[in-house]
Amino acid sequence: MAVAAFAGMAAIFARHLGEDAPLSYVPVTGSAITLPPGRVIYREQPVVDFDDGESAGTDSVQRTLHLQVADVPNPIEGDRVTVRGTTYKVVPPIARDGNGMVVVTLAKV
């Protein structure tokens, strides 16, 4: 449950940091949801893997989508989302922040 002092913050963050175009969220079961602009935050974060300790590593990108629980209350592995024309599936981890947002990790389909 959200702490009263932070109630409404999810909507404020999404409105100011969110995508400027609608996107489609398709749960494994149920109907597709169209989320209007300013409702979700899409992030790409660089990840560097130093697997042998000697090389410079391999660059890759971790993609996450920050959703409002009010819009997508129960995201699960296998759900699909189209962001900026690219379709992704939801993969672990899926993390709730306790303040009205849930962060899902995305993998290209």
C-alpha positions as a printed Julia matrix, in Angstrom:
109×3 Matrix{Float64}:
  0.0     0.0     0.0
  1.32    3.49   -0.81
  2.47    5.73    2.0
  0.09    8.73    2.24
  2.91   11.25    1.78
  3.75    9.66   -1.58
  0.22    9.04   -2.83
 -0.07   10.39   -6.35
  3.69   10.48   -6.99
  3.5     7.67   -9.56
  1.25    9.79  -11.77
  3.47   12.85  -11.35
  6.66   10.98  -12.29
  5.01    9.3   -15.27
  3.51   12.56  -16.5
  6.88   14.35  -16.47
  9.21   11.49  -17.42
  6.83    9.31  -19.41
  6.6     8.39  -23.04
  5.14   11.03  -25.33
  3.23    8.51  -27.45
  0.63    5.9   -26.51
  1.74    2.3   -26.18
  0.05   -1.06  -26.21
  0.3    -3.52  -23.31
 -0.96   -7.04  -24.02
 -1.32   -9.35  -21.02
 -0.9   -13.12  -21.43
 -4.58  -13.44  -20.55
 -7.1   -10.7   -21.12
 -7.44   -7.8   -23.49
 -4.85   -5.35  -24.77
 -4.52   -2.1   -22.86
 -3.69    1.16  -24.64
 -1.78    3.43  -22.29
 -1.96    7.12  -23.23
  1.09    9.39  -23.38
  2.55   10.29  -19.99
  1.41    7.09  -18.21
  4.61    4.96  -18.34
  8.35    5.51  -18.17
 10.55    3.53  -20.57
 14.26    3.29  -19.74
 17.31    1.85  -21.43
 20.29    1.41  -19.12
 23.72    0.3   -20.33
 25.04   -2.9   -18.81
 28.72   -3.86  -19.05
 29.69   -7.48  -18.47
 33.29   -8.18  -17.4
 33.12  -11.95  -17.68
 36.86  -12.77  -17.75
 38.24   -9.85  -15.75
 40.65   -8.9   -18.53
 38.59   -7.65  -21.45
 36.74   -4.38  -21.62
 33.51   -6.35  -21.41
 30.47   -6.62  -23.59
 28.08   -3.71  -23.78
 24.37   -4.39  -23.74
 21.23   -2.58  -22.71
 18.69   -3.45  -20.04
 15.21   -2.18  -20.88
 12.63   -1.5   -18.21
  9.13   -0.12  -18.17
  7.8     1.71  -15.12
  4.03    1.23  -15.01
  1.38    2.61  -12.72
 -0.28   -0.2   -10.77
 -3.59    1.55  -11.42
 -3.09    0.89  -15.16
 -1.52   -2.58  -15.07
 -2.17   -4.11  -11.64
 -0.68   -7.57  -12.24
  2.03   -7.67  -14.91
  3.43  -11.17  -15.37
  6.19  -12.87  -17.32
  5.17  -13.27  -20.95
  3.04  -10.13  -21.21
  3.92   -8.09  -24.3
  4.34   -4.39  -24.81
  5.06   -2.27  -27.86
  7.24    0.77  -27.18
  8.48    3.12  -29.9
  7.48    0.6   -32.55
  9.36   -2.35  -31.01
  7.64   -5.28  -29.32
  9.05   -6.69  -26.08
  8.01   -9.41  -23.66
  8.03   -9.04  -19.88
 10.75  -11.11  -18.18
 11.89  -11.36  -14.55
 12.44   -9.41  -12.43
  9.13   -7.65  -11.89
  9.33   -5.28   -8.92
  6.68   -3.23   -7.12
  7.9    -0.1    -5.36
  5.07    0.06   -2.82
  4.18    3.58   -3.95
  1.98    2.89   -6.95
  4.58    1.86   -9.54
  5.77   -1.51  -10.82
  8.95   -1.97  -12.85
  9.02   -4.71  -15.45
 12.11   -5.88  -17.31
 11.77   -6.2   -21.07
 13.37   -8.48  -23.69
 13.01   -8.03  -27.45
 10.64  -10.5   -29.06
